[in-house]
Amino acid sequence: MRLQQKTALITGGSLGIGRAIAIRFAQEGAKVAISGRGKPALEEAAAMIRDIGGEALIFESDVQDRAQVNKMVDGILERWDRIDVLVHNAGINSPVPFLDMTEEEWDRHIDINLKGAFLVSQRVCREMADRKHHGSVIFISSVNGLAAEANLAHYNASKGGMNLLAMSMAVELAPLGIRVNSLCPGFIETRLTKPVIDNGPLIRDYLRTIPMGRVGQPEEVADAALFLASDESRYMTGHCMVIDGGQLIKLS
Ligand SMILES: NC(=O)c1ccc[n+]([C@@H]2O[C@H](COP(=O)([O-])OP(=O)(O)OC[C@H]3O[C@@H](n4cnc5c(N)ncnc54)[C@H](O)[C@@H]3O)[C@@H](O)[C@H]2O)c1
């Protein structure tokens, strides 16, 4: 078991990629706290974790609200007294052309995807530092943080910012034994991408951009997150790990 005795917080752990990570970590012995919007999805994910013998805490908590973030972290510390691994995965993505993008849509993406990463990771890292606990922080970013996709200026900017935030934290927190890396998935099959996957002609065209010729699964991202959470990646920090079936390296 690669995460025995460890506790992990996975934001957005109620669905999709976050839920797959929570389940994978529980399989490896971690106690997992998951947060997200909507109690039913959180309870369902917790039940899946308990079904495989894991321990789960749930928090209905909005990552862009400092008071809710503090309440969530306090709740975890009260119960387990430590957080060894943070996976900041909560995020949104609603496409709109740049020229039509409203200030509200811009703010919503930056606040949830980027400011949320700042608020959650600052609080968790402060606890790790005060308690002199070594830890691993993983941001679920995106290939959109490394290259631009049309109609996603707000999302691209938020994920690019997240990658630089991870590097900045990695530089400052390395002396404290805290590692910070980001994972940049390509096209992964979740609720977020289902409308494209269910559209035959659209998905056929899209798959031509991926050398491996298929979409990724949340469990494949979870395996990469497990590597970054575990001691196997102990000399890695400030790294941006791409998991995209080769999409980003293809010129045409
Ligand atoms: N699916 C993909 O193809 C893909 C690719 C690259 C990156 N990502 C990133 O992976 C992450 C998860 O995506 P997914 O496809 O699993 O999405 P999803 O919609 O299935 O799950 C999103 C999770 O985030 C939570 N969430 C949303 N807003 C929140 C908020 N304000 N506060 C707290 N929690 C909130 C939801 O409750 C849910 O648990 C996102 O950050 C996304 O940008 C996804």
The ligand as a Gaussian input file, in Angstrom:
#p B3LYP/6-31G(d) Opt

LIG

0 1
 N      -12.570000      15.966000     -18.093000
 C      -11.519000      16.419000     -18.786000
 O      -11.351000      16.136000     -19.989000
 C      -10.471000      17.287000     -18.101000
 C       -9.284000      17.541000     -18.794000
 C       -8.308000      18.323000     -18.195000
 C       -8.508000      18.828000     -16.932000
 N       -9.664000      18.566000     -16.278000
 C       -9.824000      19.145000     -14.941000
 O      -10.077000      18.116000     -14.024000
 C      -10.896000      18.614000     -12.963000
 C      -12.096000      17.706000     -12.778000
 O      -12.837000      17.675000     -13.981000
 P      -13.990000      16.589000     -14.247000
 O      -14.028000      16.384000     -15.707000
 O      -13.827000      15.416000     -13.349000
 O      -15.274000      17.469000     -13.845000
 P      -16.643000      17.112000     -13.110000
 O      -17.575000      18.214000     -13.513000
 O      -17.046000      15.695000     -13.363000
 O      -16.267000      17.270000     -11.567000
 C      -15.946000      18.530000     -11.042000
 C      -15.853000      18.440000      -9.522000
 O      -15.535000      19.755000      -9.026000
 C      -16.507000      20.139000      -8.073000
 N      -16.670000      21.595000      -8.079000
 C      -17.062000      22.398000      -9.096000
 N      -17.107000      23.677000      -8.690000
 C      -16.717000      23.679000      -7.383000
 C      -16.569000      24.678000      -6.393000
 N      -16.813000      25.978000      -6.667000
 N      -16.152000      24.314000      -5.162000
 C      -15.905000      23.021000      -4.861000
 N      -16.026000      22.018000      -5.743000
 C      -16.451000      22.347000      -6.988000
 C      -17.783000      19.393000      -8.446000
 O      -18.672000      19.281000      -7.339000
 C      -17.177000      18.055000      -8.868000
 O      -16.915000      17.262000      -7.726000
 C      -11.242000      20.055000     -13.329000
 O      -10.372000      20.930000     -12.668000
 C      -11.002000      20.095000     -14.818000
 O      -10.664000      21.392000     -15.276000
 C      -10.670000      17.813000     -16.829000

